């Protein structure tokens, strides 16, 4: 994830306390911050709230940001931590809180499908949601980053602060694990019929 010269200038200005420059960063990254929060929380209102809180935290901590590094991986870590803290607070208050995709299914549209296609899509979403619940948190995260947020291997490597090769191997392992869970569920369902 390469930072452009223009973006770097905005980051430097924000780092020096320029509110308008930080506003430009908010404008440039607000959708990605929301998407990251939504992928963890699964609730649009909560994701919007967490994204806003994350930008406030980023603004307050911008002086600690290493301006030689890309901005989004740093922001993503803030969004992720803020989202996880939000979940912990909900648990302490006794509210139910499930991982994002486990709670609401995947945000997949099927406008061109007929009623049968809608049912098949609902079944597929339910199968994937249930199967993902059986994966580790790391496996769910890497699958969400790649397949739901559509980030490149390099972007994921920057976000998670791991080498690109590790991203590829973790993603491969997570896909295999997901496939195993889905296949074992289908085998179990076939045995019941």
C-alpha positions in Angstrom: 0.0 0.0 0.0 2.0 2.9 -1.3 1.4 6.4 0.0 1.3 9.1 -2.7 3.3 12.3 -2.4 0.1 14.3 -2.0 -1.3 12.0 0.7 2.1 12.1 2.5 1.9 15.9 2.6 -1.6 15.7 4.1 -0.3 13.2 6.7 2.6 15.5 7.6 0.3 18.5 8.0 -2.1 16.5 10.2 0.8 15.2 12.2 1.7 18.9 12.9 -1.9 19.5 14.2 -3.6 20.8 11.0 -7.3 20.0 11.6 -8.2 20.5 8.0 -5.6 18.1 6.8 -6.8 15.5 9.3 -10.3 16.2 7.9 -9.0 15.3 4.5 -7.7 12.0 6.0 -11.1 11.3 7.5 -12.8 11.9 4.2 -10.3 9.7 2.4 -10.6 6.7 4.8 -14.1 7.0 6.3 -15.6 4.2 4.2 -12.7 1.8 4.8 -12.8 2.5 8.6 -16.6 1.8 8.6 -16.1 -1.4 6.5 -13.4 -2.6 9.0 -15.6 -1.9 12.0 -18.6 -3.5 10.3 -16.7 -6.6 9.5 -16.0 -7.0 13.2 -19.2 -5.8 14.7 -21.8 -6.8 12.1 -24.1 -3.8 13.0 -24.2 -0.7 10.9 -25.0 1.7 13.7 -22.4 0.4 16.0 -19.8 0.3 13.1 -20.6 4.0 12.4 -20.1 4.9 16.0 -16.9 2.9 16.3 -15.5 4.4 13.1 -16.2 7.9 14.4 -14.6 7.1 17.8 -11.6 5.6 16.0 -11.0 8.8 14.1 -11.2 10.8 17.3 -8.6 8.4 18.8 -6.4 8.7 15.7 -6.7 12.5 15.9 -5.6 12.5 19.5 -2.8 10.1 18.8 -1.6 11.5 15.5 1.6 12.8 17.1 2.6 9.2 17.8 2.1 8.2 14.2 5.3 7.3 12.3 4.9 9.5 9.1 7.3 7.2 7.2 4.7 4.5 7.3 1.3 4.2 5.4 -1.6 5.7 7.3 -4.3 3.1 6.8 -2.6 0.2 8.6 -2.2 2.4 11.6 -5.9 3.5 11.4 -7.0 -0.1 10.9 -5.3 -1.2 14.1 -7.2 1.7 15.9 -10.5 0.6 14.4 -9.9 -3.0 15.2 -9.0 -2.3 18.8 -11.9 0.1 19.3 -14.3 -2.5 17.8 -12.9 -5.2 20.2 -13.2 -2.8 23.1 -16.8 -2.0 22.1 -17.6 -5.8 22.1 -16.1 -6.1 25.6 -18.1 -3.2 26.9 -21.3 -4.8 25.5 -20.5 -8.1 27.2 -19.9 -6.3 30.5 -23.3 -4.6 30.2 -24.9 -8.0 29.4 -25.8 -7.3 25.8 -25.5 -10.1 23.3 -22.6 -9.6 21.0 -21.6 -12.0 18.3 -18.9 -11.7 15.8 -20.0 -9.5 12.9 -20.7 -12.0 10.2 -22.0 -14.6 12.6 -24.7 -12.2 13.7 -26.1 -10.8 10.5 -24.8 -13.0 7.7 -23.0 -11.5 4.8 -24.0 -8.4 3.0 -24.5 -10.0 -0.4 -27.1 -8.7 -2.8 -29.1 -10.9 -5.1 -31.3 -8.5 -7.0 -31.1 -10.4 -10.2 -32.0 -13.8 -8.6 -35.5 -15.1 -8.4 -37.2 -16.4 -5.3 -35.4 -19.7 -5.6 -32.0 -17.9 -6.0 -32.8 -15.8 -2.9 -33.4 -19.0 -0.9 -30.2 -20.6 -2.2 -28.3 -17.4 -1.3 -29.8 -17.4 2.2 -28.8 -21.0 2.6 -25.2 -20.3 1.4 -24.9 -17.3 3.7 -26.1 -19.4 6.6 -23.7 -22.2 5.8 -20.7 -19.8 5.5 -21.7 -17.9 8.7 -22.0 -21.1 10.7 -18.8 -22.5 9.3 -16.9 -19.3 10.0 -18.0 -19.5 13.6 -15.9 -22.7 14.0 -12.7 -21.0 12.7 -10.2 -19.3 14.9 -10.4 -15.5 15.2 -7.2 -15.1 13.1 -8.7 -17.3 10.3 -11.9 -15.3 10.3 -10.0 -12.0 10.3 -7.8 -12.9 7.3 -10.8 -14.3 5.3 -12.8 -11.1 6.0 -9.9 -8.8 5.0 -9.4 -10.7 1.7 -12.9 -11.7 0.7 -15.2 -9.2 2.2 -13.1 -6.1 2.4 -11.3 -7.2 -0.9 -7.8 -6.1 0.3 -4.7 -7.2 -1.6 -2.1 -9.5 0.0 0.2 -6.5 0.4 -2.5 -4.4 2.1 -3.3 -7.2 4.5 0.4 -7.7 5.2 0.6 -3.9 6.1 -2.5 -4.1 8.3 -1.5 -7.1 10.2 2.2 -6.2 10.2 3.3 -9.6 8.8 5.1 -10.6 5.6 3.2 -11.1 2.4 4.2 -14.7 2.3 2.7 -15.2 5.8 -0.6 -13.6 4.6 -0.7 -16.1 1.7 0.0 -19.1 3.9 -2.5 -18.0 6.5 -5.1 -17.3 3.9 -4.5 -20.7 2.3 -4.9 -22.4 5.7 -8.0 -20.5 6.6 -9.6 -21.4 3.2 -8.8 -25.1 3.7 -10.2 -25.0 7.3 -13.4 -23.3 6.1 -13.7 -25.9 3.3 -13.2 -28.8 5.8 -15.9 -27.4 8.1 -18.4 -26.9 5.2 -17.7 -30.4 3.8 -18.0 -32.0 7.2 -21.4 -30.3 7.7 -22.6 -31.4 4.3 -21.5 -35.0 5.0 -23.3 -34.9 8.3 -26.4 -33.5 6.7 -26.3 -36.2 4.0 -26.0 -38.9 6.7 -29.2 -37.6 8.4 -31.3 -37.8 5.2 
